[in-house]
Structures are given as structure tokens and as C-alpha cells.
Amino acid sequence: MNSKINLVGLILVAAVISGCAGMSSDECVASDWSAIGFEDGSRGYTTNQFGKHRKACAKHGVTADFQSYQNGREQGLQEYCQPGRGYSVGVNGGRYQGVCSVDQEASFLDAYNTGYQLYTLRSNVNRATSQINSKSNELERIEDRLIANGIEMVAAETTKEERIYLLAELKDLAERTGQLEAEIEDLYVVRARSQAELENYQLMVADLGY
């Protein structure tokens, strides 16, 4: 790493990226733009990120050093555009913004797409599980309501008009119960299929050495 990328610069980078309050005047003056560029490059950011830094420092009358930033960013991209990093970005659902050079992009994208496919398959299983839980919870609430309605129906103080209303509601609740049971059954099938696809893909990924 370039010797200019010092500890102070990295600390300032962390402050910028956190986005808490922007860069102060002193931070802008003291900034190691090569270090900031390296950090942005290692995160796969486009040069649009420099515009944010430039805007923050312009408020304090400080001009950002684009050349130093770009030199550092190119070094950071060399680290970012490795296959292992591509896989890591993909498997965590990150987005690739087309920042890698031609000689690195092909291998990076192969790894990224492998990771992202694994992320997608895991998401499919998680989504089906979430939907099953949501519909199961709704089914439990309906069952509780059915019991409550049944008790109200036979209560001595319940009027004829109230019984008519409760009867109609019981019909609607019964229909919804049937719908939910069918939907939950379908979701179990979907989840089982998604789980099988995930397990098969995980074996393939393991064979690739990830």
C-alpha cells in the first residue's frame, strides 16, 4: 500500500463513509486523498463517491485532490476486484457497479455471480419460511376469532341481529381459513423445492472451493 495511506487518512475515511455529519474544515484540510481513494476503491465505489467528498469539503472552501484520490482508488480497486471479494459481495447480496478493469472483471464476475446465486437461493428459502410463518400466525388469529364468535353466538345476551352478523363473519372466517391452509400447503412445497435447489447448489459451490 502507498506510504501516503496513513492511519490519520484511514480514520478520516471512516468518518466520511459513516455519513454522520460530513467532513469538518480541519478534516478536509488534513485529508489524505490517496487514502480516501484507496478505501473507496476497496469498497467498489464508483468515482461518484468522490463527488460527495468534494461537495462536503467545498462547503469549507477546501478543494479535494482528485488525482491523489484517483491514484488511491485504483490501488483499492486492485484489492476489490479479486474473485474472492467478488464472491463475498455476491453471497451477501451486494451490487457490483462495473468498476473493475477489463483484465479483472471476467473472473470477478464469475465469482460474484456464483455468490449472488447462492444469496438468491437462500433468499428463496427464507422468503417461503417467512410467508409460512406469517400465514400461520394469521390462521391462529382467525381460529381464536372463530372460537370467540362461537361463544358470542350462544351467549344469552346476544341479540338476533348480532347473531346474524356473527354468522356472516363466521362464514367469511371459514373461507379465509380454507384459503390460508391451501396457501400454506403450497408454500411448504415451494420451500422444499427451494431447499433442495439450495443444497444442490451449495455442493457445487463447495466443489469450486468457495
HELIX and SHEET records of a PDB file:
HELIX    1   1 LEU A    7  SER A   18  1                                  12    
HELIX    2   2 SER A   25  ALA A   30  1                                   6    
HELIX    3   3 TRP A   33  SER A   42  1                                  10    
HELIX    4   4 ASN A   48  ALA A   58  1                                  11    
HELIX    5   5 PHE A   66  TYR A   80  1                                  15    
HELIX    6   6 PRO A   83  VAL A   91  1                                   9    
HELIX    7   7 VAL A  102  VAL A  154  1                                  53    
HELIX    8   8 LYS A  160  LEU A  208  1                                  49    
END                                                                             
